[in-house]
Amino acid sequence: MKLKKALIYLGSFVVLSVMFSVCYYMSYLHALNNFNQRAIERKEQLLALTQMAEPTPIPDENDSQTESVNEKNELIVLPTTKYILEIFNMKSNTTETQELNPPAYLVGLTREQIDEYLATYMSDLPLSEYNKGLISFELERFSDKEIAIKKTYNEDFVPFRFYVVVKDGYVVVFNSDLKSVYSYTHILASGLPEEDRIALSQGIYVNSLEELYSLLESYSS
């Protein structure tokens, strides 16, 4: 009999606990829904007040023209833009055309920015380009669909390729920029004839690898 009463009490407790939990959960959902609804209403009210405070812009007949100009200026090179590189050799009068993916340094640039980049490139040429005789680097065509850039080379315009001089008692070959070293020869200047030492003290300009090898060979013999 006592066991039966205990089971009744236990079952009642479980039922009451479940009912309490369900009621609590339903109350929580109701409160959360009310909170979200009030937040949405406050946001809408704030947005309405902000729009009322902003002055109404006066239409300008030049707006359409301004937008058109801005749209043109905003054209940029995309990763999908076709990149045409034309290489013209003036000495042989030949043109090589390459269709490539746009290089990373051009992606995102406008026409004006590309022109600035090319001008900067020409004002401080890499040594390899200087030695090949790059004389112009120009933008031929520009759109978001395709850009074409033309490089013009002429080896005859390169005044010299190498500069041979004595440094720290040894014969050293500099590149045509007169800054970077092409080769340390390990040839002692003191072992050369006086005429060669005088020429090296003033610096010797060399136009090709053949001439350079011939000159260094004469110092070694």
RONU-345511 format. One record per residue: x, y, z of N, C-alpha, C in turn; residue number from 1. Coordinates in pm, 1 decimal, decimal comma. Atoms other than C-alpha are relative to their C-alpha. Last residue first. Example, Ala and Ser with C-alpha at 12.3 -4.5 7.8 and 13.67 -1.06 7.14 Angstrom:
// residues 2
      n_X      n_Y      n_Z     ca_X     ca_Y     ca_Z      c_X      c_Y      c_Z  nr
    -82,0   -119,0     -6,0   1367,0   -106,0    714,0    -77,0    109,0     73,0   2
     89,0   -119,0      0,0   1230,0   -450,0    780,0     90,0    120,0      0,0   1
***
This chain:
// residues 221
      n_X      n_Y      n_Z     ca_X     ca_Y     ca_Z      c_X      c_Y      c_Z  nr
   -106,4     62,8     77,2   9714,2   3558,8  -7158,2    136,5     60,2     31,6 221
    -42,1    126,3    -62,3   9466,1   3648,8  -6885,3    118,9    -63,8    -70,4 220
    -59,6    -28,0   -129,8   9421,2   4013,7  -6977,8     57,4   -125,5     64,0 219
   -126,4    -68,7     25,5   9369,9   3927,5  -7346,4     71,0     34,7    131,8 218
    -97,9     99,4     42,7   9108,7   3672,9  -7240,8    136,2     63,2    -25,9 217
    -48,1     67,9   -120,4   8924,5   3941,7  -7048,6    103,1   -107,4    -34,1 216
    -79,4    -92,0    -81,5   8901,3   4157,9  -7358,8     57,8    -70,5    122,0 215
   -126,8    -25,2     71,6   8789,9   3874,7  -7586,0     91,3     89,4     82,9 214
    -83,7    119,2    -13,7   8527,2   3762,7  -7335,1    135,6     19,2    -66,2 213
    -41,9     12,0   -140,0   8392,6   4117,3  -7312,2     92,3   -119,8     18,2 212
   -106,7    -97,9    -23,3   8387,1   4168,2  -7688,7     53,1    -11,7    142,5 211
   -115,5     43,1     79,0   8191,2   3846,9  -7735,0    118,5     93,2     24,3 210
    -70,8    104,5    -73,5   7957,6   3938,2  -7450,2    124,9    -45,1    -73,3 209
     56,2    134,9     12,9   7864,9   4259,7  -7625,9     80,5    -98,5     84,2 208
    134,1      7,6     57,6   7901,5   4638,3  -7619,2    -61,7   -139,1     -3,0 207
      3,2    116,1     89,1   8196,3   4695,0  -7386,5   -143,8    -22,0    -45,8 206
    136,4     36,9     37,1   8276,9   5025,6  -7215,0      3,8   -112,1   -103,5 205
     13,6     43,9    138,8   8622,9   5047,5  -7055,1   -144,4    -44,7    -24,5 204
    119,5     80,3     25,3   8680,9   5248,1  -6736,5    -13,8    -31,8   -147,0 203
    101,7    -89,5     56,7   8927,2   5534,2  -6682,5   -132,2    -72,6    -25,7 202
     19,7   -105,8    -99,5   9147,8   5330,9  -6449,0   -104,2    100,7    -46,8 201
     93,1     48,4   -102,4   9095,1   5037,4  -6684,2    -26,1    105,2    107,4 200
    133,3      9,4     60,8   9256,0   5223,8  -6975,3   -104,0    -42,2    104,3 199
     48,5   -137,0     21,7   9555,3   5324,2  -6760,3   -142,8     -1,6    -56,4 198
     34,8    -55,5   -131,1   9599,0   4969,6  -6633,8    -54,4    141,3    -13,9 197
    129,4     56,0    -41,7   9580,5   4836,2  -6989,6    -43,3     57,4    134,5 196
    101,9    -54,1     90,0   9859,8   5070,5  -7106,5   -139,1    -49,3     39,7 195
     34,8   -136,2    -42,4  10071,6   4984,2  -6802,3   -111,4     59,5    -85,7 194
    -85,5   -104,1     56,7  10067,2   4613,2  -6886,8    -50,8    138,8     40,0 193
     29,9    -38,3    138,4   9868,1   4393,1  -6649,8     98,8    104,9    -49,4 192
    -71,1     87,7     91,9   9996,9   4213,3  -6338,1    -22,6     35,5   -145,1 191
   -144,1    -26,1     -9,4   9902,2   4499,3  -6102,5     80,2    -86,3    -97,4 190
    -34,8   -110,7     89,2   9543,6   4477,9  -6222,4    150,4     25,8     -0,6 189
    -70,3   -107,8    -67,9   9505,1   4136,3  -6062,7     41,3    108,5    -99,4 188
   -121,1    -37,7     75,1   9247,3   3926,3  -6247,0     65,3    118,4     70,7 187
   -118,7     45,8    -75,2   9003,2   3769,8  -5998,4    128,8     24,9    -78,2 186
    -86,9     81,0     85,7   8729,7   3823,1  -6263,0    118,9    -61,4     73,3 185
   -129,4    -24,7    -64,5   8443,1   3941,5  -6040,3    101,3    -92,5    -68,2 184
    -97,9    106,5    -26,2   8151,0   3938,0  -6280,1    121,0     55,1     74,9 183
     24,7    114,6     87,0   7829,8   4123,0  -6365,7     96,3   -113,8     32,1 182
   -119,1     68,1     50,5   7841,1   4364,6  -6073,7    -41,7   -119,4    -85,0 181
     -3,9    142,3    -30,3   7539,0   4593,8  -6025,8    118,5    -66,2    -68,8 180
     20,6     25,0   -143,1   7588,1   4968,4  -6017,8     15,6   -147,6     34,7 179
   -117,7    -47,0    -73,4   7719,7   5095,1  -6352,8    -12,6    -19,8    150,8 178
     53,3    -99,3    -93,9   7366,9   5039,9  -6497,2    110,9     61,0     85,9 177
     13,3   -131,5     61,8   7541,9   4878,5  -6796,5    -60,8    104,8     91,8 176
    105,3     -8,7    101,2   7650,7   4584,2  -6586,0    -14,4    143,6    -46,7 175
    131,5    -49,4    -43,6   7982,8   4597,1  -6406,0   -100,7    -11,0   -114,8 174
     91,9    -33,6    109,3   8287,7   4384,9  -6479,7   -135,2     40,0     59,2 173
    140,6     30,7    -30,1   8563,8   4386,1  -6218,8    -86,4     47,3   -116,8 172
     84,9    -38,9    113,3   8942,0   4371,8  -6272,2   -142,9    -47,8     28,9 171
     39,2    105,2     93,9   9111,4   4347,1  -5934,3    -87,6     57,8   -112,2 170
   -116,3     64,7     58,6   9310,7   4592,3  -5719,3    -32,1   -109,5    -99,3 169
    -75,8     69,8   -105,6   9020,1   4689,9  -5493,6    114,4    -82,8    -59,0 168
     56,0    -26,2   -133,0   8817,8   4779,8  -5802,5     72,8    -86,6    100,9 167
    -75,5     57,8   -110,8   8959,6   4813,7  -6152,5    -65,0     40,2    132,0 166
    -78,7    -96,3    -77,3   8712,9   4879,6  -6435,0     77,3    -75,1    108,2 165
   -112,4     70,7    -62,4   8512,9   4707,7  -6705,7     90,6    101,7     67,1 164
    -98,1   -102,5    -35,6   8169,8   4847,2  -6795,7    108,9    -68,3     81,3 163
    -81,5     24,9   -118,6   7925,4   4620,7  -6974,8    100,8    114,1     19,1 162
     55,4    106,5    -83,1   7635,6   4644,3  -7219,2     74,8    -16,2    132,3 161
    -98,8    101,2    -37,8   7695,5   4967,7  -7407,5    -68,4   -101,0     90,9 160
   -134,4    -56,1     16,6   7508,0   5250,1  -7583,9    110,3    -98,5     36,0 159
    -69,1     27,2   -126,2   7187,7   5045,2  -7632,9    143,5     49,8    -13,5 158
     10,5   -116,6    -86,6   6997,5   5214,9  -7916,8     70,4    -20,6    133,9 157
    -98,2   -100,3     43,7   7118,4   4958,2  -8170,8     -3,5    124,7     88,3 156
   -129,9     25,1    -62,5   6936,0   4689,1  -7973,5    102,7    106,2    -37,6 155
   -101,1    -24,5    103,1   6598,9   4835,4  -8072,4    137,2    -11,9     64,7 154
   -141,6     19,2    -29,8   6291,9   4723,8  -7879,3     85,9     38,6   -120,1 153
    -84,3    -19,0    118,2   5928,9   4837,2  -7880,2    146,5     -6,4     40,7 152
   -139,5    -25,4    -34,5   5682,7   4703,3  -7623,7     80,5     11,7   -129,3 151
   -104,0     19,5    100,9   5311,2   4734,5  -7698,5    136,5     38,0     55,6 150
   -118,8    -78,3    -34,7   5025,3   4687,2  -7454,1    111,2    -35,5    -98,4 149
   -114,7     32,8     84,7   4676,1   4569,9  -7549,7    114,2     95,5     34,1 148
   -101,8   -105,7      3,3   4382,2   4557,7  -7310,8    115,3    -48,6    -86,7 147
   -130,6     25,5     61,1   4064,6   4357,8  -7351,7     90,6    120,6     15,1 146
     -1,0    128,2     71,8   3719,3   4313,3  -7195,0    138,9    -34,1    -53,8 145
      4,9    104,9   -100,6   3736,7   4583,6  -6926,4      0,6   -138,8    -63,4 144
    139,2     17,3    -40,0   3858,3   4819,5  -7196,4     -0,1   -107,6    107,1 143
     41,9     22,5   -138,3   4193,1   4957,3  -7311,4   -150,8    -13,3     10,5 142
    146,1      8,1    -12,2   4387,2   4959,5  -7636,9    -35,3    -31,1    144,5 141
     60,3    -16,6    131,8   4746,0   5057,9  -7730,9   -153,5      2,1      6,3 140
    133,2     61,1     -2,9   4904,3   5116,8  -7389,7    -68,8     29,7   -133,0 139
    119,8    -81,8     18,3   5271,1   5195,1  -7448,8   -127,9    -82,8      6,6 138
     91,1     93,4    -66,9   5617,7   5075,2  -7346,6   -133,7     72,7      6,7 137
    134,2    -49,7    -29,9   5890,9   5241,3  -7551,1    -86,3   -112,7     55,2 136
      5,2   -145,0     18,8   6268,2   5220,0  -7606,7   -139,7     57,1     22,4 135
    139,7    -45,3     -8,6   6350,0   4873,0  -7476,6     -4,1    151,9     -9,9 134
     27,9   -118,9     79,7   6703,9   4799,2  -7598,5   -144,8     43,2      1,1 133
     69,9     42,8    121,6   6757,7   4440,4  -7485,4    -41,2    118,1    -86,4 132
    -94,7     69,5     87,1   7023,0   4557,8  -7237,9    -64,4    -49,6   -128,8 131
    -94,7    -97,4     54,9   6784,1   4811,8  -7089,7     94,2    -67,5    -99,6 130
     71,2    -74,8    103,9   6512,6   4551,1  -7048,5     92,3    102,5    -66,5 129
     25,2     90,1    113,5   6745,9   4315,6  -6862,7    -70,0     72,1   -114,8 128
   -121,4     17,9     78,8   6873,7   4598,3  -6642,1    -23,9    -87,2   -122,8 127
    -81,5    112,3    -48,5   6526,4   4687,7  -6524,0    118,6    -20,0    -93,4 126
      1,0    128,8     69,6   6419,8   5028,8  -6653,0     79,2   -106,8     75,2 125
    -94,0     78,8    -81,4   6359,6   5316,9  -6411,5      3,3   -142,7    -53,9 124
    -93,1    -92,3    -65,0   6191,7   5592,4  -6615,3    103,0    -72,3     86,1 123
    -98,3    -49,0     96,8   6036,8   5337,8  -6851,2    102,7     92,4     64,5 122
    -82,7    113,4     43,4   5863,0   5154,5  -6566,4    110,6     47,6    -94,2 121
    -93,6     26,1   -109,6   5735,2   5481,6  -6418,3     96,1   -112,1    -37,6 120
    -94,8   -111,5     -2,4   5579,4   5576,4  -6752,5    105,3    -20,8    108,5 119
    -91,4     16,1    114,0   5422,2   5230,9  -6784,8    104,0    111,8     -2,9 118
    -89,1    114,1    -25,5   5273,8   5251,3  -6434,0    102,4    -14,2   -111,6 117
    -97,3    -41,2   -101,5   5133,9   5600,4  -6492,7    100,6   -112,3     27,7 116
    -91,0    -96,0     64,8   4966,8   5489,4  -6816,4    108,3     45,2     96,9 115
    -89,5     79,4     84,9   4822,2   5188,3  -6631,4    100,4     90,8    -70,0 114
    -98,3     64,3    -86,9   4684,6   5417,6  -6360,9     96,9    -87,6    -79,0 113
    -96,2   -100,8    -44,7   4515,2   5639,1  -6619,2    108,7    -62,0     86,8 112
    -85,4    -37,6    113,5   4350,5   5340,1  -6787,0    108,2     98,9     44,0 111
     72,1    -72,5    103,7   4222,0   5209,7  -6453,5     96,0     33,1   -113,3 110
    -43,6   -133,6     41,0   4400,5   4945,7  -6247,5    -92,7     59,2   -105,1 109
     56,3   -102,6    -86,9   4231,5   4653,5  -6067,4     37,6    141,6    -39,1 108
    139,3     26,2    -39,0   4449,1   4385,4  -6224,4    -46,1    106,0    100,1 107
     91,1    -81,6     80,3   4765,4   4538,4  -6372,0   -145,8    -17,4     42,0 106
    -23,0   -141,9    -27,7   5015,6   4419,4  -6108,3    -88,7     92,7    -83,6 105
     61,8    -43,5   -125,5   4863,2   4070,5  -6113,9     16,2    149,1     23,5 104
    -88,9     15,2   -115,7   4950,2   4015,6  -6478,9    -62,5     62,0    124,1 103
    -52,8   -128,3    -47,1   4652,7   3990,2  -6717,4     90,6    -20,4    121,0 102
     83,3    -45,7   -110,4   4628,2   3638,8  -6860,2     57,1    131,9     51,6 101
    -32,1     50,3   -132,9   4810,9   3614,8  -7187,9   -109,2     36,4    100,0 100
    125,2    -14,4    -74,4   4767,3   3656,3  -7563,3     16,6    -70,0    134,2  99
     28,3    102,4    -99,8   5109,8   3712,2  -7720,2   -133,5     31,1     68,5  98
    120,7    -26,6    -78,6   5185,8   3901,1  -8040,7    -28,7   -117,1     92,8  97
     47,1    123,1    -64,0   5535,6   3909,6  -8190,0   -118,4     35,6     89,5  96
     89,2    -16,1   -114,8   5613,8   4190,6  -8432,7    -44,1   -136,8     50,4  95
     93,0    110,5    -24,9   5906,6   4201,3  -8674,4    -82,3     29,0    124,8  94
    131,5    -40,1     50,5   6102,8   4489,5  -8827,3   -102,0   -113,6     11,6  93
     41,8    103,0     95,6   6434,6   4313,0  -8761,5   -136,3     29,5    -62,6  92
   -116,4     40,3     77,9   6597,9   4614,5  -8597,6    -37,4   -102,8   -105,3  91
    -26,3    -95,3    106,9   6270,2   4770,2  -8485,4    113,9    -46,3    -90,1  90
   -144,7    -12,3     11,8   6165,2   4466,0  -8285,9     30,9     88,7   -119,6  89
    -47,9    -44,3    131,0   5798,9   4502,4  -8188,0    150,7     19,9      5,1  88
   -143,2    -28,0     -9,5   5658,0   4302,0  -7897,2     53,6     30,6   -139,0  87
    -63,7     -9,0    131,7   5278,4   4312,5  -7869,2    145,9     40,4     19,3  86
   -132,9    -61,5     -5,9   5124,4   4191,7  -7542,3     62,5     -6,2   -138,6  85
    -77,8     15,5    123,5   4749,2   4128,0  -7549,3    131,8     75,2     15,2  84
   -121,9    -80,7     -0,6   4574,1   4077,2  -7215,0     81,8    -32,6   -124,2  83
   -100,7     54,5     91,7   4213,2   3955,3  -7222,1    119,3     96,4     -6,0  82
    -32,2    -84,4    114,4   4026,5   4072,8  -6911,2    107,4    -66,0    -87,2  81
     47,4     64,9    122,8   3905,3   3789,2  -6687,5     30,6     81,4   -125,3  80
    -74,9    125,7     18,9   4113,8   3896,2  -6385,8    -40,0    -71,9   -128,3  79
     54,0    110,0    -79,8   3962,5   4242,7  -6439,3     86,6   -125,1    -18,2  78
    -42,4    130,3     50,6   4136,1   4556,8  -6560,4    -48,9   -107,2     95,6  77
   -126,6     52,2    -50,2   3936,7   4860,9  -6455,7     31,4   -132,5    -67,5  76
    -36,7    122,9     70,0   3662,0   5082,9  -6593,2    137,5    -45,1     48,4  75
     -2,3    113,9    -90,6   3581,4   5335,3  -6320,0     28,2   -131,5    -71,7  74
   -121,0     -3,1    -79,9   3677,3   5635,4  -6529,6     12,5   -122,3     89,7  73
   -115,2     22,8     87,4   3415,0   5548,0  -6792,1    128,6     -6,3     82,0  72
      1,7    139,3     41,2   3144,0   5508,3  -6528,0    120,2    -31,8    -88,6  71
    -51,2     80,7   -108,7   3240,9   5840,8  -6376,1      5,5   -147,3    -37,5  70
   -144,2    -20,1     -8,2   3199,1   6017,3  -6709,4     59,4    -89,0    108,1  69
    -60,1     62,9    117,0   2851,8   5868,2  -6761,8    151,2     10,9      4,5  68
     -0,4    144,1    -20,0   2748,5   5951,0  -6407,6     67,2    -70,8   -115,4  67
   -102,5     29,6    -99,1   2854,0   6310,7  -6462,1      9,5   -149,4     24,3  66
   -129,5    -10,5     66,1   2651,9   6330,8  -6785,6    113,2    -36,1     96,3  65
    -13,4    113,0     91,8   2342,4   6194,6  -6613,6    133,8      3,0    -71,1  64
    -26,7    123,9    -73,3   2384,8   6436,1  -6323,7     24,4   -117,3    -92,8  63
   -132,3     51,6     36,4   2419,7   6739,2  -6552,4     31,5   -132,3     68,3  62
      4,5     51,2    136,6   2044,8   6813,9  -6545,4    133,2    -57,3    -44,4  61
    -88,3    -80,1     84,9   2064,8   6839,6  -6171,1      2,1    -61,0   -138,5  60
    -44,2     60,9    126,7   1787,9   6711,8  -5946,0     84,1     98,0    -81,4  59
     59,1    -72,4    112,9   1779,4   6877,9  -5603,4     52,7    -59,9   -129,0  58
    -92,3    -53,7    100,5   1855,6   6628,3  -5327,3    -75,0     65,9   -115,3  57
     30,3     58,8    130,4   1592,0   6595,9  -5050,9     92,2     59,0   -105,0  56
     59,8    -90,1     99,1   1747,4   6689,9  -4721,7    -20,5    -71,3   -132,8  55
    -86,1    -23,2    116,2   1801,8   6404,0  -4471,9    -68,5     92,9    -98,3  54
   -101,1   -102,5    -29,5   1614,6   6441,6  -4141,0     87,3     32,5   -119,2  53
     66,4   -129,7    -11,7   1301,4   6259,5  -4260,2    101,3    111,4     21,0  52
     40,1    -41,9    134,9   1513,5   5967,2  -4379,8    -69,0    135,0      1,6  51
   -121,7    -36,5     74,6   1678,4   5940,6  -4039,1    -33,6     50,3   -139,5  50
    -46,0   -129,2    -49,9   1343,7   5950,2  -3856,3    123,3     48,2    -75,7  49
     94,5   -101,4     47,2   1207,1   5669,6  -4075,6     43,1    138,6     44,1  48
    -24,0    -19,4    141,8   1518,8   5457,1  -4017,0    -90,5    108,0    -56,3  47
   -125,9    -73,3     14,3   1488,4   5506,1  -3640,5     31,3     28,9   -146,0  46
     23,9   -137,1    -42,7   1121,2   5402,7  -3647,7    124,7     86,1    -16,7  45
     78,9    -66,4    103,5   1197,7   5095,0  -3853,9    -26,6    145,3     36,2  44
    -87,1    -20,9    115,9   1477,4   4992,9  -3616,0    -73,5     74,3   -110,5  43
    -90,7   -110,8    -31,2   1252,2   5045,8  -3313,0     91,9     30,5   -117,9  42
     78,2   -123,9      2,2    979,1   4828,4  -3470,5     89,4    120,3     28,3  41
     28,7    -32,6    140,8   1228,4   4551,4  -3548,1    -74,1    132,1    -11,0  40
   -126,3    -43,2     61,6   1358,8   4558,0  -3189,4    -21,3     38,8   -145,6  39
    -24,9   -138,4    -42,9   1002,9   4547,9  -3052,2    129,2     53,6    -62,2  38
     96,3    -85,8     67,8    928,6   4237,7  -3259,0     22,2    146,3     36,1  37
    -40,6    -15,1    140,6   1248,7   4068,8  -3146,0    -93,0     93,3    -74,9  36
   -122,8    -79,6      3,0   1164,4   4131,5  -2779,7     45,1     25,8   -143,9  35
     35,2   -139,7    -26,0    806,0   4010,2  -2821,5    122,3     90,4     -8,1  34
     69,5    -49,5    118,3    927,4   3687,9  -2985,0    -38,0    146,8     15,7  33
    -99,9    -21,4    105,3   1176,4   3631,0  -2705,9    -63,1     56,6   -124,9  32
    -77,1   -119,7    -35,1    907,1   3681,8  -2441,2    104,0     32,3   -107,0  31
     87,5   -116,2     14,9    673,3   3432,8  -2610,4     75,1    130,4     28,2  30
     18,3    -24,9    143,1    950,9   3177,6  -2653,5    -85,4    123,5    -23,4  29
   -128,2    -49,9     54,3   1045,6   3205,6  -2285,1    -12,4     34,6   -148,7  28
    -12,4   -139,9    -43,3    682,7   3172,5  -2173,9    126,6     63,6    -56,2  27
     94,7    -78,0     80,2    646,5   2856,8  -2381,7      6,7    147,5     36,3  26
    -53,7    -10,5    135,7    966,1   2714,7  -2225,5    -91,1     84,1    -89,5  25
   -114,3    -90,4     -2,8    845,7   2791,1  -1872,3     56,0     22,5   -141,1  24
     50,7   -136,0    -19,0    504,5   2632,9  -1936,9    113,7    102,8     -2,4  23
     66,8    -40,2    124,0    666,9   2320,4  -2079,8    -50,5    143,5      9,6  22
   -104,1    -24,4    102,1    907,1   2295,3  -1785,3    -61,5     48,2   -130,9  21
    -68,6   -123,9    -34,3    624,3   2336,2  -1532,4    104,6     36,2   -105,9  20
     91,9   -110,0     29,2    411,8   2072,4  -1703,4     66,9    135,1     28,2  19
      9,1    -12,7    145,9    705,9   1831,6  -1707,4    -88,2    117,5    -37,5  18
   -128,8    -52,7     49,8    778,3   1894,9  -1341,0     -3,6     21,7   -150,9  17
     -6,3   -142,5    -31,4    409,7   1853,4  -1248,0    129,3     63,1    -52,6  16
     96,2    -69,4     86,7    393,6   1521,6  -1431,5      4,9    150,5     23,4  15
    -54,3     -1,1    137,0    713,6   1399,6  -1266,2    -92,2     77,5    -92,6  14
   -113,0    -92,3      3,5    591,0   1499,7   -920,1     57,4     14,0   -141,6  13
     53,7   -136,6     -4,2    253,2   1333,1   -977,2    111,7    103,4    -10,4  12
     58,3    -29,9    130,5    426,0   1013,9  -1086,6    -55,7    140,5     -5,0  11
   -109,5    -17,0     97,1    645,6   1019,0   -776,1    -54,0     35,8   -137,5  10
    -67,1   -127,2    -28,2    351,1   1078,7   -545,5    110,2     28,6   -103,5   9
     94,8   -106,6     37,5    151,0    797,5   -709,8     65,5    137,2     19,7   8
      0,6     -9,4    146,7    453,8    565,5   -695,4    -93,5    110,3    -47,6   7
   -127,8    -59,4     42,4    496,2    639,5   -324,8      5,8     16,2   -151,1   6
      6,5   -144,7    -24,9    128,5    577,8   -260,5    128,0     69,9    -46,5   5
     94,4    -56,2     96,9    149,5    235,7   -430,4    -10,1    151,1     16,9   4
    -67,5     -6,7    129,7    460,6    146,3   -234,1    -88,6     64,8   -104,0   3
    -92,5   -114,3     -5,8    284,7    232,0     90,9     72,6     18,4   -134,0   2
     83,2   -120,4      0,0      0,0      0,0      0,0     87,0    125,8      0,0   1
***
